[in-house]
Amino acid sequence: MEGNKRTKPRAILVFGAPCSGKTTFCEKFSRRFKAPYYDLQKLREEADFTEKQIHVVLEAISKTGQNIVIEGGLNTEAERDGVRKLLKLCGYNPTLVWIQTDINTIKARLKMKTKSIAKAKEEYDSKIRLMEAPAEIEKPIILSGKHTFDTQLAHVLSQLQ
């Protein structure tokens, strides 16, 4: 992501099932490229932001012209499309990254996180119900949530070229 002659900054939009490895990927990617990382779902939950307020935040962030990494609030095609369109209007080149992890691994991670099988099932069921797989037109970069970061990074960088 450094040293090339592109004029538009990149926005890496990351989504996937709960405990698929999104946050780990985003944090490591952000550190590697010194790109600010934003979790839109946390803004919604912790600051009680509306969709309109999220878009105002994204517009403010886009004025920096920095490459950015975004997670959360990208579960449906409509949500992803809204964020992509806004970022494009702000001069960004958005790229969708879909992290896929098998259901058994996700449930095991959720069980460790929630320390309860019942809570893990409840969280999985409630969040997965809201997710939509990307449409072909979205051209996602698909990663396995079970691969190492270095393997994921190599795949993303090869797709970005």
C-alpha positions, 0 to 999 in steps of 0.5 A: 500500500506504500510507494505506488503512484495511485491518487486515491487513498484506499479504504479496506472494508472488512466483514464476516461472521462474529469471531471469524477473525475480522478484528484481529485482521483489521488491527494487524493490517492497520498497524502494518500500514499505519492506517487508522482503524475504525469499528463502525459497529462500536460507534453505533453501540457505544455512542448510539450513533445513527446511520446518518451520524456514522456517515458524518464521521466517515466524511470527516475521516475521509478529509484526512486522505489517509488509507483507512481500515473499517470494520462493523456495520457492513453485514448487508449489501445495502450497508456495504453499498452505502459506505462504499458510495460515500467513500467513493464520493469522498475520493476513496478507493474502497475494497471489500474483504470478506473473512470466512471461518467455518462454523465450528471454529466460530462457535468454539471462539464464541464459547471461549469469548462468552464463557457459555455455550448458550450465550455463544449460540444466542450471539451467533444466531442473532448476528448471523441472521443479519448477515448477507453474503456479498454479491458477485458485483461487490468483488470481495477479497475472500480470506480464511479466518483460520490462516495466518495474518501473513498469508491473509496479507499476501492474498490481500496485497496480491488482489489490490495490485 
